[in-house]
Amino acid sequence: MVRCGRDLPGLFQQLPERVRRAGQGQPPQLDLFDDRNRLSGYPQVNESKEASLRYRLAAMGAMTADQARTAVQEAEAEHGLRRGWLWATMGSAPLAKALAPLAELASGTATLPTGGAPDLLAKSYRDEGWKVDAAAVAALGAVQAKADIDAMSAAVRALYLPWTEESAKRLQEAVKSIGGLTAQPPSMDANAPGTCTIFVDGLRYDAAQRLLARLASMSTAHIDAYWTSLPSVTASGKAWCSPVASSIGGTKADVEFQPRVTSNSRPLSSHSFRKLLLEQGIQVLDSHELGDPAGCAWTEAGDLDHYGHAHGIRLARDMDVQLQQVSERVVELQQAGWKKLRIVTDHGWLLMPGGLPKSELPKHQTETRWGRCAVLKDTAHGSALTFGWSWCAEVQVAYAPGASSFVAGSEYAHGGLSLQECLVPVVTLDIATPGQTAATATILSITWKGLRCTVVVDSLASGLTVGIRKKAAVATNPVAAPKPLQNGKASLAVADDELLGTVVFVVVLAADGEIVQKATTTVGE
């Protein structure tokens, strides 16, 4: 019964109460050398430990970062094993599961991005720093109940805010030392036949890495990065990453960071931006339009930035939903015959539970003020963090120091000077044509535990997935939907327990869906 429960948690939501009614009694008292997994069959033990962990996480809000790191390590040592208990599989141990990315955050925040120049800091961030942001988002996104969110938010803030603050200060000091950040629009061959550029508003570098993992199975994919326009806001950055950036400029009057069409000096509106693209022979595809893959195109997908402004740290919980919208658009375009897809963005962002620290800037000194930046009046004295707008250096922009905000209580913000906001990704997908690659694979082992199957595959090919079918050549109504290989392994669950003892096919699939290898197996044996 328990083994089936691991594979079909939805059918066993009443199991904890039934275990209590069965009269198992009180859990045994363990000594120092006993295996704590002996307690795994008692739901009351799991519930008690979740409550204890919730209290410990909340208490980390009053700790220094070093103290919180030690506390997380201790909590992981005590509670980490519960991720293997049945109750975690059933969704009854969310904090124990969230502790895994929190432990990664604790480890990652012990090291700051290094380098005395902006490009060196960028390299350090691309090597390791983005993983800290990813761990923070994963930890915040792993809990849903308000009490759990509050406790996890306290722990994440204790670890993440000092690291984010110091990382931003390092970039700001490096930029001050050279008198500003030299940003250039990304080089792109957007007019090449078969190329479609996909704009995603607010695709931060760690989110792009997460998206890349989703898309790796369908193409040859890689990620680059460049400095976006300053300040890091949509009005400036969308034009900056577009194929028509050379036809756009700015003037001293553009204090809202909206650039202009250089040929007529008119503000860049949605209509004029579309017109510039069409004049250069670039198709503009609205939602779900597929265009002509023999030409080139521009389209937009995703809603990360709007969602972040509207919902704050809920973006962490719903990140996969937001990225799924982009993935679906990519698949549409791939299936329509586009050969190269370039995913670009305008800016990243900061996300901080409890809000970013407040920084003061008198309103009478500013023409316009945003959360992380402000345009100064001519009569105002610029601070050490005052630099020219990328589209027109005469527009002087003051930046909030560190990870602070000129607006109190902002959980989500951008426009500032930090690696997360200014170093933006470009994801390039080269779509393989049929017959272009001849993937090979060997199925090394198929292991069943109840209704869960672990498949080990040896292959040098990338983008392989593994699924289970009743008939190898029939992809509809699979026994278990395909999952990507990770480190040569895939774990698949069979939802229908009536299939126990049935002979089925394990299939290894290439990115184009073709069968690379197959083998028969019996469900549950």
JOCORFEN-V61729 format. One record per pair of residues at least 24 apart in sequence whose C-alpha atoms are under 7 Angstrom apart, sorted by the first residue. I is the first residue (numbers start at 1). GAP is how many residues later the second one is. Records with the same first field share a line. If there is no record, write none. Layout:
I = GAP / GAP
This chain:
3 = 447
4 = 446 / 447
6 = 80 / 83
7 = 444 / 445 / 486
8 = 487
9 = 80 / 81
16 = 27
40 = 45
50 = 43 / 45
54 = 94 / 97
57 = 94 / 95 / 97 / 98
58 = 93 / 94 / 96 / 97
60 = 94 / 95 / 98
61 = 93 / 94 / 97
63 = 95
64 = 94
65 = 93 / 94
68 = 90 / 91
69 = 37
72 = 31 / 34
73 = 30
76 = 27
94 = 48 / 49
95 = 48
98 = 41 / 44 / 45
101 = 34 / 37 / 38
102 = 33 / 34 / 37
104 = 31
105 = 27 / 30 / 31
106 = 53
108 = 24
109 = 50 / 51 / 54
112 = 51 / 55
113 = 54
116 = 58
117 = 57
118 = 53 / 56 / 57
121 = 50
122 = 297
130 = 75 / 76
131 = 75
133 = 73
134 = 72
137 = 179
138 = 178
140 = 176 / 177
141 = 175 / 176
142 = 175
153 = 200
157 = 195 / 196
164 = 239
165 = 237 / 238
166 = 236
168 = 234 / 235 / 249 / 250 / 251
169 = 233
171 = 247 / 248
172 = 245
180 = 207
183 = 44 / 45 / 46
184 = 43
185 = 55 / 56
186 = 40 / 55
190 = 53 / 106
191 = 91 / 105
192 = 104
193 = 101 / 102 / 103
194 = 99 / 100 / 101 / 102 / 144 / 145 / 146
195 = 101 / 102 / 143 / 144 / 145 / 146
196 = 100 / 101 / 102 / 142 / 144 / 145 / 146
197 = 100 / 101 / 102 / 144 / 145 / 146
198 = 100 / 101 / 102 / 103 / 144 / 145 / 146
199 = 100 / 101 / 102 / 144 / 145 / 146
200 = 100 / 101 / 102 / 143 / 144 / 145
201 = 101 / 102 / 103 / 104 / 144 / 145
202 = 102 / 103 / 143 / 144 / 145 / 146 / 147
203 = 101 / 142 / 144 / 145
204 = 143 / 144 / 145 / 216 / 220
205 = 219 / 220
208 = 217
211 = 112
216 = 247
217 = 245 / 246 / 247 / 294
218 = 245 / 293 / 294
219 = 210 / 211 / 212 / 213 / 292
220 = 209 / 210 / 211
221 = 207 / 208 / 209
222 = 205 / 206 / 207
223 = 202 / 203 / 204 / 205
224 = 201 / 202 / 203
225 = 198 / 199 / 200 / 201
226 = 197 / 198 / 199
227 = 195 / 196 / 197
228 = 118 / 119 / 194 / 195 / 196
229 = 161
230 = 159 / 160
231 = 158 / 184 / 185
232 = 115 / 182 / 183 / 184 / 189 / 190
233 = 113 / 114 / 181 / 182
234 = 112 / 113
237 = 109 / 110
238 = 107 / 108
241 = 103 / 104 / 105
244 = 32 / 33
249 = 142
250 = 141 / 142
251 = 141
252 = 140 / 142 / 143
255 = 112 / 113 / 120 / 140
256 = 112
259 = 132
290 = 43 / 46
293 = 44 / 45
301 = 24 / 25 / 28
302 = 24
308 = 104
309 = 103
312 = 99 / 100
313 = 38 / 40 / 98
339 = 91 / 92
340 = 89 / 90 / 91
341 = 87 / 88 / 89
342 = 84 / 85 / 86 / 87
343 = 83 / 84 / 85
344 = 81 / 82 / 83
345 = 79 / 80
347 = 74 / 75 / 77
348 = 66 / 72 / 73 / 74 / 76
349 = 63 / 64 / 65 / 71 / 72
350 = 62 / 63 / 64 / 70 / 71
351 = 60 / 61 / 62
352 = 59 / 60
353 = 58
354 = 57
355 = 54 / 55 / 56
356 = 47 / 48 / 49 / 53 / 54 / 55
357 = 47 / 48
358 = 46 / 47 / 48 / 49 / 50
359 = 41 / 45 / 46 / 47
360 = 46
361 = 45
371 = 34 / 35 / 36 / 42
372 = 27 / 28 / 33 / 34 / 41 / 42 / 43 / 44
373 = 24 / 25 / 26 / 27 / 42 / 43
374 = 24 / 25
439 = 71 / 77
440 = 76
441 = 75 / 76
442 = 75
448 = 76 / 77
449 = 75
450 = 74
451 = 42 / 43 / 72 / 73
452 = 39 / 40 / 41 / 42
453 = 38 / 39 / 40
454 = 35 / 36 / 37 / 38
455 = 34 / 35 / 36
456 = 32 / 33 / 34
457 = 31 / 32
458 = 30
463 = 47 / 48
464 = 44 / 45 / 46 / 47
465 = 43 / 44 / 45
466 = 24 / 41 / 42 / 43
467 = 39 / 40 / 41
468 = 36 / 37 / 38 / 39
469 = 35 / 36 / 37
470 = 34 / 35
471 = 33 / 34
472 = 33 / 35
499 = 24
500 = 24
